[in-house]
Amino acid sequence: MFRKSPYLNHLPVLSLASEQISRYKLRRSRRDDHFCTSEVAALCLDLAGEPLAAQTLEAYLDVFTHHYLRAKNQLPVQWDGEAHARLCELAT
């Protein structure tokens, strides 16, 4: 997107080097170092000194992914599952 949009040329480029592997499960890249937009935003928040906001965004992505996959497979949401527990833990 950046290289194909000349109107973005004046904006600085931020290189993110993460040791983590994408946890995004809704669409898969062939490369492990590709992240979804929400994961990139969380990395930026962490880089900006906002680790709690980064962790909260990651937790919301996990909850969204859980809900989406459960609905796609016509299964009920597991409200007491790991994704919801992590989000609740961060909220307190």
DSSP file (Angstrom, degrees, kcal/mol; ACC not computed):
  #  RESIDUE AA STRUCTURE BP1 BP2  ACC     N-H-->O    O-->H-N    N-H-->O    O-->H-N    TCO  KAPPA ALPHA  PHI   PSI    X-CA   Y-CA   Z-CA
    1    1 A M              0   0    0      0, 0.0     4,-0.4     0, 0.0     3,-0.3   0.000 360.0 360.0 360.0 -44.3    0.0    0.0    0.0
    2    2 A F    >   +     0   0    0      1,-0.2     3,-1.1     2,-0.2     6,-0.3   0.933 360.0  43.4 -62.4 -47.9    2.7    2.4    1.0
    3    3 A R  T 3  S+     0   0    0      1,-0.2    -1,-0.2     5,-0.0     6,-0.0   0.687 113.9  52.0 -73.4 -17.9    4.8    2.1   -2.2
    4    4 A K  T 3  S+     0   0    0     -3,-0.3    -1,-0.2     1,-0.2    -2,-0.2   0.388  99.6  69.4 -97.8   2.9    1.7    2.3   -4.4
    5    5 A S    X   -     0   0    0     -3,-1.1     3,-2.3    -4,-0.4     4,-0.2  -0.824  58.2-173.9-125.2  91.5    0.3    5.4   -2.9
    6    6 A P  G >  S+     0   0    0      0, 0.0     3,-1.8     0, 0.0     4,-0.3   0.767  81.1  70.1 -57.6 -27.0    2.4    8.5   -3.7
    7    7 A Y  G 3  S+     0   0    0      1,-0.3     3,-0.3     2,-0.1    -5,-0.1   0.612  95.3  55.9 -68.2  -9.0    0.3   10.7   -1.4
    8    8 A L  G X  S+     0   0    0     -3,-2.3     3,-2.0    -6,-0.3    -1,-0.3   0.461  77.1  98.9 -96.0  -3.5    1.9    8.8    1.5
    9    9 A N  T <  S+     0   0    0     -3,-1.8    -1,-0.2     1,-0.3    -2,-0.1   0.779  76.7  57.6 -57.3 -30.2    5.5    9.6    0.5
   10   10 A H  T 3  S+     0   0    0     -3,-0.3    -1,-0.3    -4,-0.3    -2,-0.1   0.591  89.0  93.6 -79.7  -9.0    5.9   12.5    2.9
   11   11 A L  S <  S-     0   0    0     -3,-2.0     2,-0.0     1,-0.1    -3,-0.0  -0.589  82.8-110.0 -85.4 145.0    5.1   10.2    5.9
   12   12 A P        -     0   0    0      0, 0.0     2,-0.5     0, 0.0    -1,-0.1  -0.361  27.9-127.1 -69.6 154.0    7.9    8.6    7.9
   13   13 A V        -     0   0    0     -2,-0.0     2,-0.6     2,-0.0     0, 0.0  -0.881  16.6-155.9-104.0 132.0    8.3    4.8    7.6
   14   14 A L        -     0   0    0     -2,-0.5     2,-0.6     2,-0.0    30,-0.0  -0.938   4.9-152.8-110.3 120.9    8.5    2.8   10.8
   15   15 A S        -     0   0    0     -2,-0.6     2,-0.6     2,-0.0    -2,-0.0  -0.823   9.4-160.9 -94.9 126.3   10.2   -0.6   10.6
   16   16 A L        -     0   0    0     -2,-0.6     2,-0.7     2,-0.0    28,-0.0  -0.925   7.5-170.9-110.8 122.9    9.0   -3.1   13.1
   17   17 A A        +     0   0    0     -2,-0.6     2,-0.4     2,-0.0    -2,-0.0  -0.931  14.9 177.6-112.5 108.6   11.1   -6.1   14.0
   18   18 A S        -     0   0    0     -2,-0.7    -2,-0.0     2,-0.1    25,-0.0  -0.900  30.2-157.4-115.4 140.8    9.2   -8.5   16.0
   19   19 A E  S    S+     0   0    0     -2,-0.4     2,-0.1     2,-0.1    -1,-0.1   0.564  71.5  93.5 -86.6  -9.9   10.3  -11.9   17.3
   20   20 A Q  S    S-     0   0    0     13,-0.0     2,-0.4     1,-0.0    -2,-0.1  -0.433  73.4-128.7 -82.8 159.3    6.8  -13.0   17.6
   21   21 A I        -     0   0    0     -2,-0.1    12,-0.1     1,-0.1    11,-0.1  -0.851  38.4 -91.8-104.3 142.2    4.9  -15.0   15.0
   22   22 A S        -     0   0    0     10,-1.1    -1,-0.1    -2,-0.4    13,-0.1  -0.232  29.1-165.6 -54.8 135.3    1.5  -13.7   13.9
   23   23 A R        +     0   0    0     13,-0.0     2,-0.2    -3,-0.0    -1,-0.2   0.361  47.5 126.5-100.5   1.9   -1.4  -15.2   15.8
   24   24 A Y        +     0   0    0      1,-0.1    38,-0.0     2,-0.1    -2,-0.0  -0.448  32.4 177.2 -66.4 126.0   -4.0  -14.1   13.2
   25   25 A K        +     0   0    0     -2,-0.2    -1,-0.1     1,-0.1     3,-0.1   0.424  59.8  77.3-113.1  -1.5   -6.0  -17.1   12.1
   26   26 A L  S    S+     0   0    0      1,-0.3     2,-0.3     0, 0.0    -1,-0.1   0.780 109.2  11.7 -86.4 -25.5   -8.6  -15.7    9.7
   27   27 A R  S    S-     0   0    0      2,-0.0     2,-0.5     0, 0.0    -1,-0.3  -0.978  76.4-143.9-148.7 138.8   -6.3  -15.3    6.8
   28   28 A R        -     0   0    0     -2,-0.3     2,-0.2    -3,-0.1    -3,-0.1  -0.889   3.3-153.5-115.6 133.4   -2.8  -16.7    6.4
   29   29 A S        -     0   0    0     -2,-0.5     5,-0.0     2,-0.2    -2,-0.0  -0.613  25.9-124.5 -91.2 159.3    0.2  -15.3    4.7
   30   30 A R  S    S+     0   0    0     -2,-0.2     2,-0.4     2,-0.0    -1,-0.1   0.610  95.4  68.6 -77.5 -10.6    3.0  -17.5    3.3
   31   31 A R  S >  S-     0   0    0      1,-0.1     3,-1.1     0, 0.0    -2,-0.2  -0.904  72.4-146.6-113.9 138.5    5.4  -15.6    5.5
   32   32 A D  T 3  S+     0   0    0     -2,-0.4   -10,-1.1     1,-0.2    -1,-0.1   0.679  96.7  63.7 -73.0 -17.9    5.6  -15.7    9.3
   33   33 A D  T 3  S+     0   0    0    -12,-0.1     2,-0.5     2,-0.1    -1,-0.2   0.276  79.8 100.1 -94.5  13.4    6.7  -12.1    9.5
   34   34 A H    <   -     0   0    0     -3,-1.1     2,-0.3   -12,-0.1   -12,-0.2  -0.849  54.7-170.5 -97.0 133.7    3.5  -10.7    8.0
   35   35 A F        -     0   0    0     -2,-0.5     2,-0.1   -13,-0.1    -2,-0.1  -0.845  23.6-111.0-121.8 156.3    1.0   -9.4   10.6
   36   36 A C     >  -     0   0    0     -2,-0.3     4,-2.1     1,-0.1     3,-0.3  -0.395  42.2-100.3 -77.5 166.3   -2.6   -8.2   10.4
   37   37 A T  H  > S+     0   0    0      1,-0.2     4,-2.5     2,-0.2     5,-0.2   0.874 122.4  53.0 -57.2 -41.6   -3.3   -4.5   10.9
   38   38 A S  H  > S+     0   0    0      1,-0.2     4,-2.1     2,-0.2    -1,-0.2   0.885 108.1  50.2 -64.0 -39.4   -4.4   -5.0   14.5
   39   39 A E  H  > S+     0   0    0     -3,-0.3     4,-2.2     2,-0.2    -1,-0.2   0.893 110.4  50.1 -66.1 -39.1   -1.1   -6.8   15.4
   40   40 A V  H  X S+     0   0    0     -4,-2.1     4,-2.3     2,-0.2    -2,-0.2   0.913 109.3  51.6 -64.5 -42.2    0.9   -4.0   13.8
   41   41 A A  H  X S+     0   0    0     -4,-2.5     4,-2.5     1,-0.2    -2,-0.2   0.904 109.1  50.6 -61.1 -40.9   -1.0   -1.4   15.8
   42   42 A A  H  X S+     0   0    0     -4,-2.1     4,-2.3     2,-0.2    -1,-0.2   0.900 109.1  50.9 -63.9 -40.8   -0.3   -3.4   19.0
   43   43 A L  H  X S+     0   0    0     -4,-2.2     4,-2.3     2,-0.2    -2,-0.2   0.902 111.2  48.9 -62.3 -40.1    3.4   -3.4   18.1
   44   44 A C  H  X S+     0   0    0     -4,-2.3     4,-1.9     2,-0.2    -2,-0.2   0.906 109.5  51.3 -66.3 -41.8    3.3    0.3   17.5
   45   45 A L  H  <>S+     0   0    0     -4,-2.5     5,-2.6     2,-0.2    -2,-0.2   0.915 111.2  48.2 -61.2 -42.5    1.6    0.9   20.8
   46   46 A D  H ><5S+     0   0    0     -4,-2.3     3,-1.6     1,-0.2    -2,-0.2   0.916 110.7  50.7 -63.3 -42.8    4.2   -1.1   22.6
   47   47 A L  H 3<5S+     0   0    0     -4,-2.3    -1,-0.2     1,-0.3    -2,-0.2   0.815 105.9  57.1 -63.3 -31.1    7.0    0.8   20.8
   48   48 A A  T 3<5S-     0   0    0     -4,-1.9    -1,-0.3    -5,-0.1    -2,-0.2   0.364 126.4 -99.9 -82.9   5.0    5.3    4.0   21.9
   49   49 A G  T < 5S+     0   0    0     -3,-1.6    -3,-0.2    -5,-0.1     3,-0.2   0.755  90.9 118.3  85.0  24.7    5.5    3.0   25.6
   50   50 A E     >< +     0   0    0     -5,-2.6     4,-2.2    -6,-0.2     5,-0.2  -0.561  23.5 156.5-120.5  65.8    1.9    1.8   25.9
   51   51 A P  H  > S+     0   0    0      0, 0.0     4,-2.6     0, 0.0     5,-0.2   0.856  73.6  52.9 -64.0 -35.3    2.3   -1.9   26.8
   52   52 A L  H  > S+     0   0    0      2,-0.2     4,-2.4     1,-0.2     5,-0.2   0.921 110.5  47.4 -66.2 -42.2   -1.1   -2.2   28.5
   53   53 A A  H  > S+     0   0    0      2,-0.2     4,-2.4     1,-0.2    -1,-0.2   0.899 112.7  50.6 -63.3 -39.8   -2.9   -0.7   25.4
   54   54 A A  H  X S+     0   0    0     -4,-2.2     4,-2.2     2,-0.2    -2,-0.2   0.930 112.1  45.9 -63.1 -46.2   -0.9   -3.1   23.2
   55   55 A Q  H  X S+     0   0    0     -4,-2.6     4,-2.2     2,-0.2    -1,-0.2   0.872 112.1  52.1 -65.5 -37.0   -1.8   -6.1   25.3
   56   56 A T  H  X S+     0   0    0     -4,-2.4     4,-2.5     2,-0.2    -2,-0.2   0.916 109.3  49.0 -66.7 -43.0   -5.4   -5.0   25.4
   57   57 A L  H  X S+     0   0    0     -4,-2.4     4,-2.1     2,-0.2    -2,-0.2   0.910 111.4  50.1 -62.3 -42.0   -5.6   -4.6   21.6
   58   58 A E  H  X S+     0   0    0     -4,-2.2     4,-2.1     1,-0.2    -1,-0.2   0.902 110.4  50.4 -61.2 -40.9   -4.1   -8.1   21.2
   59   59 A A  H  X S+     0   0    0     -4,-2.2     4,-2.3     1,-0.2    -2,-0.2   0.898 108.7  51.2 -65.9 -40.4   -6.6   -9.5   23.6
   60   60 A Y  H  X S+     0   0    0     -4,-2.5     4,-2.9     1,-0.2    -1,-0.2   0.892 108.7  52.1 -63.3 -38.4   -9.5   -7.9   21.7
   61   61 A L  H  X S+     0   0    0     -4,-2.1     4,-2.8     2,-0.2    -2,-0.2   0.911 108.9  50.1 -62.7 -41.4   -8.2   -9.4   18.5
   62   62 A D  H  X S+     0   0    0     -4,-2.1     4,-2.3     2,-0.2    -2,-0.2   0.906 112.3  47.1 -63.3 -41.2   -8.1  -12.9   20.1
   63   63 A V  H  X S+     0   0    0     -4,-2.3     4,-2.7    20,-0.2     5,-0.2   0.927 112.9  49.0 -66.0 -45.0  -11.7  -12.4   21.3
   64   64 A F  H  X S+     0   0    0     -4,-2.9     4,-2.8     1,-0.2    -2,-0.2   0.933 111.9  48.9 -58.5 -46.5  -12.8  -11.2   17.9
   65   65 A T  H  X S+     0   0    0     -4,-2.8     4,-2.7     1,-0.2     5,-0.3   0.910 110.7  50.8 -60.7 -43.4  -11.1  -14.2   16.2
   66   66 A H  H  X S+     0   0    0     -4,-2.3     4,-2.3     2,-0.2     5,-0.2   0.948 112.8  45.4 -59.1 -50.1  -12.7  -16.6   18.7
   67   67 A H  H  X S+     0   0    0     -4,-2.7     4,-2.6     1,-0.2     5,-0.2   0.918 114.0  49.5 -61.0 -44.5  -16.2  -15.2   18.0
   68   68 A Y  H  X S+     0   0    0     -4,-2.8     4,-2.8    -5,-0.2    -2,-0.2   0.944 113.2  44.6 -61.9 -49.5  -15.7  -15.2   14.3
   69   69 A L  H  X S+     0   0    0     -4,-2.7     4,-1.6     1,-0.2    -1,-0.2   0.873 113.7  50.3 -65.8 -36.8  -14.4  -18.7   14.1
   70   70 A R  H  <>S+     0   0    0     -4,-2.3     5,-3.5    -5,-0.3    -1,-0.2   0.926 113.5  45.4 -65.9 -43.7  -17.1  -20.0   16.4
   71   71 A A  H ><5S+     0   0    0     -4,-2.6     3,-1.7     3,-0.2    -2,-0.2   0.909 109.4  55.6 -66.0 -41.4  -19.8  -18.3   14.4
   72   72 A K  H 3<5S+     0   0    0     -4,-2.8    -1,-0.2     1,-0.3    -2,-0.2   0.867 114.1  40.3 -57.9 -37.2  -18.3  -19.5   11.1
   73   73 A N  T 3<5S-     0   0    0     -4,-1.6    -1,-0.3    -5,-0.2    -2,-0.2   0.250 115.1-116.6 -96.7  11.9  -18.6  -23.1   12.3
   74   74 A Q  T < 5 +     0   0    0     -3,-1.7    -3,-0.2     1,-0.2    -2,-0.1   0.890  68.7 139.0  53.4  45.8  -22.0  -22.5   13.9
   75   75 A L      < -     0   0    0     -5,-3.5    -1,-0.2    -6,-0.1    -2,-0.1  -0.859  56.9-103.7-115.3 152.0  -20.6  -23.2   17.4
   76   76 A P        -     0   0    0      0, 0.0     2,-0.2     0, 0.0    -3,-0.0  -0.408  41.7-100.4 -72.6 152.6  -21.5  -21.3   20.6
   77   77 A V        -     0   0    0     -2,-0.1     2,-1.1     1,-0.1     3,-0.1  -0.473  25.7-132.0 -69.1 139.9  -19.0  -18.8   22.0
   78   78 A Q    >   -     0   0    0      1,-0.2     3,-1.9    -2,-0.2     6,-0.4  -0.770  26.1-178.6 -94.7  91.1  -16.9  -20.2   24.9
   79   79 A W  T 3  S+     0   0    0     -2,-1.1    -1,-0.2     1,-0.3    -2,-0.0   0.741  81.4  49.6 -65.5 -23.6  -17.3  -17.3   27.3
   80   80 A D  T 3  S+     0   0    0     -3,-0.1    -1,-0.3     4,-0.1    -2,-0.0   0.180  91.3 117.9 -99.6  17.0  -15.1  -18.9   29.9
   81   81 A G  S <> S-     0   0    0     -3,-1.9     4,-2.2     1,-0.1     5,-0.2  -0.139  82.1 -93.9 -79.1 177.3  -12.3  -19.6   27.4
   82   82 A E  H  > S+     0   0    0      1,-0.2     4,-2.3     2,-0.2     5,-0.2   0.858 119.0  54.8 -61.0 -41.9   -8.8  -18.4   27.3
   83   83 A A  H  > S+     0   0    0      1,-0.2     4,-1.9     2,-0.2   -20,-0.2   0.930 112.6  41.9 -63.0 -46.6   -9.4  -15.3   25.0
   84   84 A H  H  > S+     0   0    0     -6,-0.4     4,-2.7     1,-0.2     5,-0.2   0.891 112.9  54.3 -67.4 -39.2  -12.1  -13.9   27.2
   85   85 A A  H  X S+     0   0    0     -4,-2.2     4,-2.3     1,-0.2    -2,-0.2   0.912 108.5  48.9 -61.9 -42.3  -10.2  -14.7   30.4
   86   86 A R  H  X S+     0   0    0     -4,-2.3     4,-1.9     2,-0.2    -1,-0.2   0.919 111.9  48.4 -64.6 -43.7   -7.2  -12.8   29.2
   87   87 A L  H  X S+     0   0    0     -4,-1.9     4,-1.5     1,-0.2    -2,-0.2   0.919 112.5  48.4 -63.3 -43.8   -9.2   -9.7   28.2
   88   88 A C  H  X S+     0   0    0     -4,-2.7     4,-0.9     1,-0.2    -1,-0.2   0.884 108.8  54.5 -62.8 -38.8  -11.0   -9.7   31.6
   89   89 A E  H >< S+     0   0    0     -4,-2.3     3,-0.5     1,-0.2    -1,-0.2   0.890 109.1  47.4 -61.9 -40.5   -7.7  -10.0   33.3
   90   90 A L  H 3< S+     0   0    0     -4,-1.9    -1,-0.2     1,-0.2    -2,-0.2   0.787 106.2  59.4 -71.8 -27.4   -6.3   -6.9   31.5
   91   91 A A  H 3<        0   0    0     -4,-1.5    -1,-0.2     1,-0.2    -2,-0.2   0.688 360.0 360.0 -76.4 -18.1   -9.5   -4.9   32.3
   92   92 A T    <<        0   0    0     -4,-0.9    -1,-0.2    -3,-0.5    -2,-0.2   0.466 360.0 360.0 -94.1 360.0   -9.1   -5.2   36.0
